[in-house]
Amino acid sequence: MKLESLRDLYAEQLKDLYNAEQQLIKALPKMAKAASSEELKAAFEDHLGQTRQHAQRIETIFEQMGEKAKGKTCKAMEGLVEEGGEVIKEDMNGGIKDAALIAAAQRVEHYEIAGYGCVRAYATRLGEDDAATLLSQTLQEEKEADEALNDLKKPDLDSEPRGRHGPDKALRLEESRLGARLLFAIRPRRQYAEVPPLPIFYR
């Protein structure tokens, strides 16, 4: 199908997101089952409920457009879900697997944040105010889900080996990183004046 207008692109990307949500509805229970932390299990289970609601919102938007909701296979989400499936199958101790599951889940969230940011911007541009409101709600919930994953207790990695040079080398590396950040902070701002701002839907 040839996309000839912004409205065509908008509808196409809504279909992509609808299919992505359907894939997640199937994947999240498996991720919850694989998690060892009760807190992480609860986060996945809570987001499953939200994901169903996100799919329902897209159905509502299609109804407002006079179309039936149908998904176009989202290849990106297929890859992300497959990667999460590999994490589930990997032989890891509980804390490390939880950390890997969090990483896989955040990749999904970042993809969805980008996708919903775009379609919300398209809806606004097209004057679809009701749809833009629904998409803004979903976008905010995806951002909150990402923050919730950030806030989850990470496994205690301090007990992991730091390599043959031991903790002293790790400390020196951290000091060098701190020095680099300080150096960047004190450089004249005019050197970075040409860097363009982020698109508004990422803010």
N, C-alpha and C positions, 0 to 999 in steps of 0.2 A: 504494500500500500504506500503510495506516494504521499508524503506529508507536505501540504501546500500552504499551511497557515499555522499561526501560534496555537489556535484552537485544536488543530489536528495533533500537534506535538503534545499539548496538554492532555488530550484524551489518551494518546499512546502511552504517556508516562504514568498516567493514573492506572492503566491496565497493567503496566509493569509492576507498580507498587502493590496492586491488588493481588497479583500472583505471588509477589514476595511475602506478603502477609500470610497467604494461604500456606506457603512452604514453612513459615515460622510456626504457625499453629501446630503443624505436625512435628517440628523439630524441638520446640521448647520442652515438652514433657520428657523427652529423652535426655536433654541436658540437665533437667531437674533431677532425674533419676540417677544420673552419673555423679552429681555433686555430693561431696561428703559433708560440707558445712550446711547446717540447717538454715542458716541465714541466706546462703546462696540458693538453696532449694526454694526457699520462700520467694526470693527475688524473681527467679525464673517462673514460678507458678503465678505470681502477681502479674508479671509482664504478659503471660499467656492470656489472662483476662483482658488486659489492655489491647493486645494484638487483635483479639476477636472484635473489640470495639473499633479499632482502626479500620479493619476490613469492612465493618458495617457502615462506617462513615463514608468510605469510598462508594459503597452500594447506594447510599443516600445521594451522593453527588451525581452518580450516573442516572438515578431516577430523576433528579432535577434537570438533567441534560436531555431527558427523554430517551435514554439508552439503557440497555440491560448490562449489568456489571459482568464483565468477563475478563479473565486475565490473559495477558500475553506472557509466555514463559519468560521469567526473569533469570537470565543466565548468570548474572552476577550473584544473585541470592543462592542459586544452585551451587555455585562454587563455595560460597561462604558456609552454607549448610553442610556441604561435603567436608569442608575443613573441620567444622565442629564435630562431625561424625568420626573423623580420624582421631581427634582428641579423646573422644569417648572410648575408643577402642585401645588407645595407647596404654601401656603398662606403666603407671606412675603411682607414687604414693598420694594419699588423699589431698594433702595441702598443695602439692605441685599440680595435680590435676585440676583442682579448683582454680588455681592461678591461670592455667591454660584455658579453662572454660570461660573465665572472665575475659581473657584476651580475645577469644573467639566471639563472645557475645558483644564486646565493644566494637569489633570490626563490623558486625551487623548493624549496631546502633549508628555508627558513623556513616554507613552507606544510606541508611534510612533518613538520617538527618539531612544529608545532601539531597536525597530524592524529594523529601517533603518540602524542603526549603525551595526547591525549584518549582514544584507544582503550585505551592502557595503563592509564589511570585507571579506565575502565569495566571492564576485565578484572579489575583488582584488587578493585573494588567488588562484582563478580559472583562472586568467589571462583574465577575462572579463573586459577589460579596459573601453570600451564605456559604459557598464552598470554601472561600478563603478563610472564613471563621473556623469551619470544621478542620481544615488542614492546619491552621495555626494551633488548634488544640492538640492535634496529633504530634505536630512538630515539637511543641513544648513538652509533651509527655515522653517523646523519644530522648530529648535532652535530659530530662529528669531521670530516665532509666539509665542513661550513660553515667550521670553523676552518682546514682545509687550504686552502680558497679564500682565506681572509683572509691566510694566510701566503705565498701565491704572490707572486712578484715582480710588482709593478704596473709598467705602462709609465712611462717618465720623462716626467711631465707638466710638469716645471719649464720645459721648453723651449717649452711652449705659450704663446701670447699671453695676457696677463692683462688685456686691455682697454686702452682708450685712456689710462687714468690710470697704467698701468705698475705695476711691482712695489711702489712706495712705497704706493699705495693698498691693495694687497693686504696689506702689512705692517701698516698702520694697522688694517685690518679684523681681522686676526688678533689684534692687541693689544686691540682692543675686545672680542673674543670671550673672550680670556683674562680681562679685567677683569670681564666678566659672570659667568664661572665662579667667580672669586674672591669676588664679591659674594654669589652664591648660597651658597657654602660657609660664609660667616661669618654668615649670617642665623640667628636662633634656630631650633633644630630644632622647637620647639613649633608653629611655623606649619605644619609638614608632618606633624604627628602623626596626622592623620585619614586620610592616604593608605592605602588597604587594601593588604595584601601581595599579591604575585602568586599565582595558583593554583598548587598544589603541582606540577602536571605541567609547568610552565614553568621550574622551578628547576633 
